[in-house]
Each structure stands twice: as structure tokens, then as C-alpha cells.
Amino acid sequence: MRQDPRLLGKWSTDISDPTTREKYGRASMEFRQDGMLVYTAHGKDRDQVILLDYEADGSVLTTNQPSAPREERTHYELPSRDYLVLSFGGIRSCFTRV
């Protein structure tokens, strides 16, 4: 299991970024040391939680949802310690460390 220790911890969507706000709304991700990624879409009435396995290698984040196996690859960059940019399917989304 490959990891990037800079990803560890909780991140929240940067709602000041228009693309991120429009595409994802309020969401958070928690990268755990055991290779689990907890993605939460924060809804008006309730949250939706998705549990994923992840690996980070170079600038590529690979995720897989064990309940519906299918690997997804997302390019990522950390322009600063507290700012994460993901690029998937031509869409760029931004997250800040919580």
C-alpha cells in the first residue's frame, strides 16, 4: 500500500472555488493511515458516507470502493500543506485541510 503522508487527515471542499462548489457542494474526505478514505457528501437533511480504499503514488490517487469494485485514478497536487487540488475527468476540485 503506497501512501503520501501529506494527504493524511480530514479535508473539506473549498466552497470559495466556484467549480468545486457547483460540482460537489459541501463534502469532506478523511484519508486514514490504514489506507481507508471516508468520503462524506453533506446533505441538507442527511449525509451520505462512502468508504473507499486508496493508494497514492507520485501524483496519482487510486481509489476503489470494496462494495462495488472499480478502480478510479485521480491526479492530485498539494500546492501548500493545507490545500489539495484533485483533477478527475477534466474537472478540477479544491479542498482545504480541516
C-alpha positions in Angstrom: 0.0 0.0 0.0 1.5 3.3 -1.1 0.7 6.5 0.7 1.5 10.1 0.7 1.7 11.2 4.3 0.7 14.8 3.2 -2.8 13.5 2.5 -3.5 12.1 5.9 -6.3 13.8 7.8 -9.5 15.5 7.0 -10.2 17.8 4.0 -13.3 19.8 3.2 -14.4 21.2 -0.1 -13.3 24.8 -0.8 -16.7 26.4 -1.3 -15.0 29.6 -2.4 -13.9 27.8 -5.6 -16.9 28.0 -8.0 -16.3 24.7 -9.8 -15.9 22.8 -6.6 -19.0 24.4 -5.0 -21.1 23.6 -8.1 -19.9 20.1 -8.6 -19.5 18.8 -5.1 -21.2 21.2 -2.7 -20.3 20.5 0.9 -18.2 17.4 1.1 -15.3 16.1 3.2 -12.7 13.4 2.8 -10.7 11.7 5.5 -7.5 9.9 4.5 -6.6 7.4 7.1 -3.3 5.8 7.6 -4.7 2.3 7.2 -5.5 3.0 3.5 -9.2 3.9 4.0 -10.7 7.0 2.6 -14.0 8.2 4.1 -15.9 10.4 1.7 -18.9 12.3 3.1 -21.3 14.3 1.0 -23.0 16.6 3.4 -26.7 16.9 2.5 -29.4 19.3 3.7 -31.2 16.6 5.6 -28.6 13.9 6.0 -25.0 12.9 5.0 -24.0 10.2 2.5 -20.9 8.3 3.5 -18.8 6.3 1.0 -16.0 4.1 2.2 -13.1 3.6 -0.2 -9.7 2.0 -0.2 -6.9 4.3 -1.5 -3.3 4.4 -2.6 -1.2 7.4 -3.6 1.7 7.0 -5.9 3.5 10.1 -7.2 0.7 12.5 -8.2 -1.9 9.8 -8.8 -4.6 8.8 -6.2 -6.2 5.4 -6.9 -9.4 4.7 -5.1 -11.6 1.6 -5.0 -15.0 1.1 -3.4 -15.0 -2.5 -2.0 -18.8 -2.8 -2.1 -18.7 -2.0 -5.9 -15.2 -2.7 -7.0 -13.8 -0.4 -9.7 -10.6 1.5 -9.6 -10.6 5.2 -10.3 -7.5 7.3 -10.8 -7.3 11.0 -9.9 -4.4 13.3 -10.3 -3.6 15.4 -7.2 -1.4 18.1 -6.2 -0.7 19.9 -2.9 0.3 23.4 -3.7 0.6 24.0 0.1 0.4 22.0 3.2 -3.3 22.8 3.7 -4.6 22.9 0.1 -5.4 19.9 -2.1 -6.3 20.0 -5.8 -7.9 17.0 -7.4 -8.3 16.6 -11.2 -10.7 13.9 -12.4 -12.4 13.7 -15.8 -11.3 17.2 -16.8 -12.8 18.7 -13.6 -10.6 20.4 -11.0 -11.8 20.4 -7.4 -10.2 22.1 -4.4 -10.1 21.1 -0.7 -8.8 22.7 2.4 -7.4 20.9 5.4 -9.8 20.8 8.4 
